[in-house]
Amino acid sequence: MAFNDLLLQVGGAGRFQQIQVTLVVLPLLLMASHNTLQNFTAAVPTHHCRPPADTNLSKDGELDAWLPRDGQGRPESCLRFTSPQRGPPFPNGTETNGTGATEPCTHGWIYDNSTFPSTIVMEWDLVCSRRALRQLAQSLYMVGVLLGAMIFGHLADRLGRRKVLILNYLQTAVSGTCAAFAPNFPVYCAFRLLSGMSLAGISLNCMTLNVEWMPIHTRACVGTLIGYVYSLGQFLLAGVAYAVPHWRYLQLLVSVPFFAFFIYSWFFIESARWYSSSGRLDLTLKALQRVAWINGKQEEGASLSMEVLRASLQKELTLGKGQASATELLRCPALRRLFLCLSMLWFATSFAYYGLVMDLQGFGVSIYLIQVIFGAVDLPAKLVGFLVINSMGRRPAQMASLLLAGTCILINGVVPQDQSIVRTSLAVLGKGCLAASFNCIFLYTGELYPTMIRQTGLGMGSTLARVGSIVSPLVSMAAEIYPSVPLFIYGAVPVAASAATALLPETLGQPLPDTVQDVENRRGKRRQRRQEQKQMVPLQASAQAKDGL
């Protein structure tokens, strides 16, 4: 492919690529923190009703006299007695009983702050009748990610990857910092939504800008590197949340560094591939020559000219115009097939992934330990995924990761509740497979869509992923019907979606398509190969019959 040859001419994966990939990937450390931040900032501590203001809490048993007990002898979280109750002694020495009339917590709650000194749940009392608001905050964040994928994915194809990335860094820094100083819950939710929008744009543009500057043989390495940085971000979150348990300080700590990312992002070089697909050969030439100079290939850069680019990129210039509209994803048969299949993969991966990772307190062990374990399993999972991607191809890696993840979750649904070690192990294995699936689908999607609509295609895929992450918490409510129902649903969806990979072409070792025509040609070549294989079968059978005679 002409453009890949141009990249090799100006240095391939040289000094420029190494520096820019590092700087573009670095913010993903904190993007991972933002995605699962609410596990810590919205943690629900042990709590019970606050007694009337005139109650003498220093007197032994006075608090217990107001608190009814549940079936296990623990204080009720959402009810209190209408008047203090006295009765037979409990094992702890207090004298209370549960025979009196009860009422909701009219004077607020008392929280156990031994693990979390401050969370949004404690500050705004998001418990009992208001507990749904806690999930609302995370859902609104995911709505922001959905909107950001749609808006910034389209803008990046119109305005360029670099400009949108600069805007996203600034928006994340400002909205995340403002969320740390939010005076009330609605304002906090509004800024979290804005953070979700900008972080979606960062995720999409990070992958696209890096892939479009890398030669064919290094794209899988870059995709895997991005996945590993995201996994390291989960380790970072566990450590930072443990060191800074106050939710406002934690929110501030993962947001302020984006001001630094905003400043140095002005030095990024826009994708020359995007310039050429937009018909801006003058800017394409400048970008390539600048990269050649950074890579120490001054002579090769000087040999480039407008005439050389016109000759090399003639096809992109003649076929690439007017094909950047998102409607092409449904209007063009070749793109429609990609869009529908990839949408199923994006939705299933995100749906099952967030079904597992957004309820860390449900494992019954230290939330910090689970966060570390969930981050640790990504390291071997993504390594295996990388080896499969590079040796067997993108399609087998995508199918195997989804199929294995769904199987683990389904098995988890039939394991008895008291087998906590087995259940946790299966959940961790399933989460690792889903992380590998995310790693693969970002790379796979970027390689399947043509340059003129690549960012829009990634944006639409990410949009479907956000739909999955928004729907996922709603499915968890099905546990009220039967505890394992959510797991059966979380497992069945990726198993069913894995079948869609059979309809996608393999991209291992293939050049990036620049135009819709490239995608159609690739599809035509697949048909031709299948027809040739069908024709070869009867010929081989006939030859064997003649040999037998």
NORKAHU-V734854 format. One record per residue. N is the residue number from 1. RES is the residue in one letter. PHI is phi in degrees with one decimal (NA if undefined). NEAR is the number of other ideal C-beta (glycine too) atoms within 8 Angstrom. D_FIRST is the distance of its C-alpha to the first C-alpha in whole Angstrom. Layout:
n = (N N)
res = (RES RES)
phi = (PHI PHI)
near = (NEAR NEAR)
d_first = (D_FIRST D_FIRST)
//
This chain:
n = (1 2 3 4 5 6 7 8 9 10 11 12 13 14 15 16 17 18 19 20 21 22 23 24 25 26 27 28 29 30 31 32 33 34 35 36 37 38 39 40 41 42 43 44 45 46 47 48 49 50 51 52 53 54 55 56 57 58 59 60 61 62 63 64 65 66 67 68 69 70 71 72 73 74 75 76 77 78 79 80 81 82 83 84 85 86 87 88 89 90 91 92 93 94 95 96 97 98 99 100 101 102 103 104 105 106 107 108 109 110 111 112 113 114 115 116 117 118 119 120 121 122 123 124 125 126 127 128 129 130 131 132 133 134 135 136 137 138 139 140 141 142 143 144 145 146 147 148 149 150 151 152 153 154 155 156 157 158 159 160 161 162 163 164 165 166 167 168 169 170 171 172 173 174 175 176 177 178 179 180 181 182 183 184 185 186 187 188 189 190 191 192 193 194 195 196 197 198 199 200 201 202 203 204 205 206 207 208 209 210 211 212 213 214 215 216 217 218 219 220 221 222 223 224 225 226 227 228 229 230 231 232 233 234 235 236 237 238 239 240 241 242 243 244 245 246 247 248 249 250 251 252 253 254 255 256 257 258 259 260 261 262 263 264 265 266 267 268 269 270 271 272 273 274 275 276 277 278 279 280 281 282 283 284 285 286 287 288 289 290 291 292 293 294 295 296 297 298 299 300 301 302 303 304 305 306 307 308 309 310 311 312 313 314 315 316 317 318 319 320 321 322 323 324 325 326 327 328 329 330 331 332 333 334 335 336 337 338 339 340 341 342 343 344 345 346 347 348 349 350 351 352 353 354 355 356 357 358 359 360 361 362 363 364 365 366 367 368 369 370 371 372 373 374 375 376 377 378 379 380 381 382 383 384 385 386 387 388 389 390 391 392 393 394 395 396 397 398 399 400 401 402 403 404 405 406 407 408 409 410 411 412 413 414 415 416 417 418 419 420 421 422 423 424 425 426 427 428 429 430 431 432 433 434 435 436 437 438 439 440 441 442 443 444 445 446 447 448 449 450 451 452 453 454 455 456 457 458 459 460 461 462 463 464 465 466 467 468 469 470 471 472 473 474 475 476 477 478 479 480 481 482 483 484 485 486 487 488 489 490 491 492 493 494 495 496 497 498 499 500 501 502 503 504 505 506 507 508 509 510 511 512 513 514 515 516 517 518 519 520 521 522 523 524 525 526 527 528 529 530 531 532 533 534 535 536 537 538 539 540 541 542 543 544 545 546 547 548 549)
res = (M A F N D L L L Q V G G A G R F Q Q I Q V T L V V L P L L L M A S H N T L Q N F T A A V P T H H C R P P A D T N L S K D G E L D A W L P R D G Q G R P E S C L R F T S P Q R G P P F P N G T E T N G T G A T E P C T H G W I Y D N S T F P S T I V M E W D L V C S R R A L R Q L A Q S L Y M V G V L L G A M I F G H L A D R L G R R K V L I L N Y L Q T A V S G T C A A F A P N F P V Y C A F R L L S G M S L A G I S L N C M T L N V E W M P I H T R A C V G T L I G Y V Y S L G Q F L L A G V A Y A V P H W R Y L Q L L V S V P F F A F F I Y S W F F I E S A R W Y S S S G R L D L T L K A L Q R V A W I N G K Q E E G A S L S M E V L R A S L Q K E L T L G K G Q A S A T E L L R C P A L R R L F L C L S M L W F A T S F A Y Y G L V M D L Q G F G V S I Y L I Q V I F G A V D L P A K L V G F L V I N S M G R R P A Q M A S L L L A G T C I L I N G V V P Q D Q S I V R T S L A V L G K G C L A A S F N C I F L Y T G E L Y P T M I R Q T G L G M G S T L A R V G S I V S P L V S M A A E I Y P S V P L F I Y G A V P V A A S A A T A L L P E T L G Q P L P D T V Q D V E N R R G K R R Q R R Q E Q K Q M V P L Q A S A Q A K D G L)
phi = (NA -61.0 -68.4 -62.0 -64.5 -64.0 -62.9 -65.3 -66.5 -94.3 125.7 60.6 -92.9 -88.5 -59.6 -60.6 -60.3 -64.4 -69.8 -67.5 -59.2 -61.4 -69.8 -73.9 -79.7 -52.3 -61.8 -65.8 -57.2 -88.5 -64.0 -62.1 -64.8 -64.7 -63.5 -115.7 -59.8 -68.5 -57.4 -108.2 -70.5 -118.3 -63.5 -103.5 -78.4 -60.6 -150.4 -153.6 -65.7 -85.6 -72.8 -55.7 -62.4 -86.1 -74.7 -87.7 -69.9 -77.2 -82.0 -58.3 81.2 -68.3 -67.0 -62.7 -66.8 -97.8 -110.3 -69.0 -110.8 -85.8 -63.5 -104.1 80.4 -95.5 -61.7 -63.9 -82.4 -123.5 -133.9 -143.7 -73.1 -72.2 -148.9 -60.5 -113.6 -124.0 -174.4 -60.2 -68.9 -89.3 -54.9 -84.7 97.7 -81.6 -115.9 -137.8 -142.1 -111.5 -92.3 -80.0 -69.7 -117.7 -150.6 -63.7 -74.1 -82.9 -111.4 91.3 -131.4 -108.9 -109.3 -83.9 -102.0 -69.1 -97.2 -120.5 -66.7 -160.6 -137.6 -65.9 -65.4 -71.4 -71.5 -115.8 51.8 -90.2 -132.0 55.6 -67.8 -105.7 -67.4 -65.7 -66.4 -63.3 -68.6 -61.1 -60.5 -69.9 -63.8 -66.6 -61.2 -68.6 -62.1 -62.5 -62.5 -61.6 -63.4 -64.2 -63.6 -71.3 -75.0 -76.0 -64.0 -70.2 -62.9 -66.3 -74.7 -87.2 -103.5 110.9 -71.1 -65.7 -61.3 -68.1 -65.0 -60.5 -62.0 -64.1 -62.1 -65.8 -63.6 -64.1 -62.2 -70.7 -67.8 -65.9 -66.7 -64.9 -62.1 -67.8 -109.0 -60.0 -78.8 -150.6 -65.9 -59.6 -65.6 -59.3 -62.6 -63.2 -72.8 -66.3 -62.5 -64.6 -63.8 -60.4 -60.2 -70.6 -67.9 -63.3 -63.8 -62.7 -59.7 -68.4 -71.9 -60.0 -65.6 -66.1 -61.3 -69.6 -63.2 -73.6 -99.0 -106.3 -65.6 -56.5 -71.9 -109.3 -64.3 -64.0 -63.1 -65.3 -61.0 -68.8 -59.6 -60.2 -63.6 -68.7 -63.1 -61.9 -64.9 -61.9 -62.7 -70.1 -61.0 -58.7 -62.4 -60.0 -68.6 -65.9 -65.4 -69.5 -76.2 -125.7 -77.0 -70.9 -63.5 -68.3 -66.6 -65.3 -59.6 -67.7 -66.2 -90.7 -109.5 -59.5 -58.3 -69.1 -64.0 -66.8 -62.7 -62.9 -67.9 -79.0 -67.9 -65.6 -90.6 -65.1 -104.0 -61.8 -61.6 -66.4 -65.4 -67.6 -56.5 -67.1 -68.3 -88.1 84.3 -96.7 -67.7 -64.0 -72.3 -61.0 -62.6 -62.2 -64.3 -65.2 -67.5 -66.5 -65.6 -60.7 -64.6 -64.9 -82.2 75.8 -114.2 -61.5 -65.6 -64.3 -66.5 -67.4 -75.0 -76.8 -150.2 -62.4 -66.2 -63.9 -65.8 -62.0 -70.3 -75.5 -109.3 -59.1 -64.7 -63.5 -71.2 -87.4 -106.5 -85.8 -76.1 71.8 -119.3 -95.3 -72.9 -65.0 -65.2 -61.7 -62.9 -106.1 -79.0 -84.7 -56.8 -64.9 -73.4 -61.1 -61.8 -61.0 -61.4 -66.2 -66.9 -66.6 -61.4 -62.9 -67.6 -61.5 -61.1 -63.2 -63.3 -69.0 -58.0 -73.3 -61.4 -75.3 -64.5 -91.4 -87.8 -97.0 -138.8 -66.3 -68.6 -73.1 -82.6 77.6 -125.0 -55.6 -65.1 -69.6 -64.4 -64.1 -61.3 -67.7 -63.1 -64.0 -76.5 -66.8 -66.2 -65.2 -64.4 -68.5 -62.9 -74.4 -66.3 -61.8 -60.0 -63.0 -63.9 -68.5 -59.4 -81.0 -98.8 -98.5 122.4 -70.9 -63.8 -61.4 -64.2 -65.9 -66.5 -66.2 -65.2 -69.1 -64.7 -67.5 -62.1 -62.3 -64.6 -60.8 -68.1 -63.9 -63.2 -60.3 -68.8 -105.1 -75.4 -56.2 -61.6 -78.9 -87.3 -65.2 -66.6 -64.4 -64.2 -65.4 -62.6 -65.3 -64.2 -65.6 -63.9 -62.4 -65.8 -62.6 -65.5 -68.5 -63.8 -64.7 -64.3 -59.7 -59.9 -73.1 -69.8 -61.2 -66.3 -61.6 -63.3 -62.7 -86.1 -84.4 -82.7 -72.3 -57.3 -66.4 -132.8 -62.6 -68.4 -64.1 -63.7 -63.1 -63.3 -67.9 -63.6 -64.3 -61.9 -64.7 -64.3 -69.2 -59.1 -62.4 -71.1 -77.9 -71.3 -55.4 -62.7 -66.9 -65.3 -62.1 -67.8 -67.0 -63.6 -67.6 -75.9 -156.4 -56.0 -92.9 -58.2 -58.1 -65.8 -61.9 -71.8 -61.2 -83.6 -68.4 -63.8 -65.9 -62.9 -66.6 -69.8 -60.2 -66.3 -67.0 -66.3 -65.7 -91.8 -100.8 -77.8 -82.7 -117.6 -60.5 73.8 -95.9 -70.3 -67.4 -73.0 -100.4 -132.1 -63.3 -61.9 -61.4 -64.9 -66.1 -64.4 -63.5 -66.5 -65.3 -65.3 -63.5 -60.7 -62.0 -64.4 -64.8 -65.5 -63.7 -65.7 -64.2 -71.4 -70.7 -61.4 -66.1 -64.9 -66.2 -63.9 -65.4 -64.8 -66.3 -65.8 -63.9 -63.1 -67.1 -71.8)
near = (8 9 15 11 9 13 12 9 10 16 17 10 8 13 9 12 14 9 9 13 13 8 11 12 12 9 13 14 12 13 13 15 14 14 7 12 12 11 13 14 11 14 12 10 12 6 10 10 16 7 10 6 4 4 9 6 7 4 6 5 10 13 9 12 13 13 13 12 10 8 3 4 7 6 9 13 11 9 10 15 13 7 6 7 13 7 7 5 6 11 5 5 7 10 10 13 8 7 5 10 6 9 8 9 11 5 8 7 12 7 8 7 9 3 7 11 5 10 13 13 13 11 8 10 9 11 11 9 5 9 10 6 10 13 9 9 15 12 10 12 13 13 12 15 15 15 12 15 19 11 10 17 18 12 10 16 12 7 6 11 14 12 9 14 16 12 10 15 15 11 12 15 15 8 14 17 11 9 13 11 7 10 4 7 11 6 9 12 11 8 13 14 13 11 17 18 15 16 15 17 19 15 11 16 15 14 14 15 15 14 14 14 15 12 10 10 5 11 13 10 8 12 16 14 10 15 16 11 12 13 14 11 15 16 11 12 16 12 8 12 12 8 6 9 12 8 14 9 9 15 13 11 9 13 17 9 10 14 9 7 12 11 7 8 12 6 5 12 10 12 13 16 12 13 14 17 12 7 8 8 13 7 10 13 12 8 13 13 12 10 16 16 10 11 13 8 12 8 6 11 14 8 7 14 7 8 6 9 14 10 7 10 13 8 10 14 12 7 10 14 7 4 12 9 7 8 6 12 14 8 7 11 5 10 16 11 10 14 12 9 12 15 11 10 16 15 14 15 17 16 16 19 13 13 12 13 11 12 7 11 8 5 9 4 7 5 11 9 8 11 15 11 9 13 14 8 13 17 9 8 12 15 9 9 16 12 8 12 16 7 6 7 11 13 12 9 14 16 11 9 14 19 11 11 16 17 10 14 17 13 10 13 10 6 9 4 6 4 8 9 6 8 11 10 8 13 13 11 11 17 15 12 14 16 15 16 16 12 15 15 14 13 15 14 13 15 12 13 14 14 14 13 17 13 14 14 17 17 15 15 15 16 12 12 13 15 11 16 13 12 9 15 12 7 12 10 7 10 9 4 5 6 5 8 10 11 11 10 10 15 19 10 13 19 12 9 13 13 6 11 12 7 6 13 8 8 10 9 5 9 7 15 11 15 15 14 8 10 16 10 8 11 11 8 8 9 8 8 8 8 8 8 8 7 8 8 8 7 8 8 8 8 8 8 8 7 6 5 4)
d_first = (0 4 6 6 7 9 10 11 13 15 16 14 17 19 23 21 19 22 25 23 22 26 28 26 27 30 32 31 34 36 34 35 38 39 37 40 43 45 46 48 49 50 52 55 58 61 63 66 69 70 74 76 77 80 79 80 77 79 81 81 80 80 76 76 79 76 74 74 72 69 70 69 71 69 69 68 65 66 69 73 76 78 81 81 82 84 85 84 83 79 78 77 81 80 82 80 80 78 80 80 79 75 73 69 69 71 71 67 66 66 63 63 61 61 57 56 58 56 54 53 55 58 58 58 59 57 59 61 61 58 56 53 52 51 48 48 47 44 43 43 41 38 39 38 34 34 34 32 29 30 31 28 25 26 27 23 21 24 25 22 22 24 27 27 27 30 32 32 33 36 37 37 39 42 42 42 45 47 47 49 51 52 55 55 53 52 50 49 47 46 44 43 41 39 38 37 35 33 33 30 28 28 27 24 23 23 21 18 19 18 15 13 14 13 10 10 13 15 15 18 20 20 21 23 25 25 27 29 30 31 33 35 36 38 40 40 42 44 45 45 47 50 50 51 52 53 51 51 50 47 46 46 45 41 41 42 39 37 38 37 33 34 35 32 29 30 28 25 22 20 17 15 12 15 17 14 14 18 18 19 17 20 20 16 17 20 19 16 19 21 19 19 23 23 21 23 21 23 22 18 19 21 19 17 18 18 17 14 13 14 13 9 9 12 10 11 14 15 15 15 18 21 20 21 24 25 27 23 23 26 26 23 23 20 20 24 24 21 24 27 26 25 28 30 28 28 32 33 32 33 37 37 36 39 41 42 41 43 46 47 51 51 51 54 53 52 49 48 48 46 43 43 43 40 38 39 37 34 33 34 32 29 29 29 27 24 25 25 21 20 22 22 20 20 22 25 25 25 28 30 30 32 34 35 36 38 40 41 42 44 46 47 48 51 52 55 55 57 55 53 51 50 49 47 45 44 43 41 39 38 37 35 33 33 31 29 28 27 25 23 23 22 19 18 19 16 14 15 15 13 13 16 18 17 20 22 21 22 25 26 26 28 30 31 31 34 36 36 37 40 41 41 45 46 46 48 51 51 52 56 56 55 54 51 50 47 45 45 43 41 40 40 37 35 36 35 32 30 31 28 25 26 24 21 18 17 14 14 11 9 6 8 9 10 12 15 14 11 13 16 13 13 17 17 16 18 21 20 20 23 25 24 26 29 30 29 32 35 34 34 38 39 38 40 43 43 43 46 48)
//
